[in-house]
Amino acid sequence: MLIAGKYDVPDECPEKCALRPDTFYQGCICTRCPVLICKKDEDGLCLVGEEDFREDWAEEWERFFRDGTIPELPLQTKEKKDG
């Protein structure tokens, strides 16, 4: 799937994802992963649309799925911190 208009991530969670927790909980990294939050359900609904996913996070997730680099996901963008 293409998130934030240009970052390619898998459509499905990789079976051997290095970040997958033993048990799923509200604060686990999966709740920030585009594979989970951009995936549409049977009604075509999702938490965040692929095109609306944060670009800074999208870049981090693409890198993670490409080479395993652990994503750094700041809560605020640099623009908001500075301004």
Secondary structure, 3 states (H helix, E strand, C coil): CEECCCEECCCCCCCCCCCCCCCCCCCCHHHHCHHHHCCCCCCCCCCCCHHHCCHHHHHHHHHHHHHCCCCCCCCCCHHHHHC
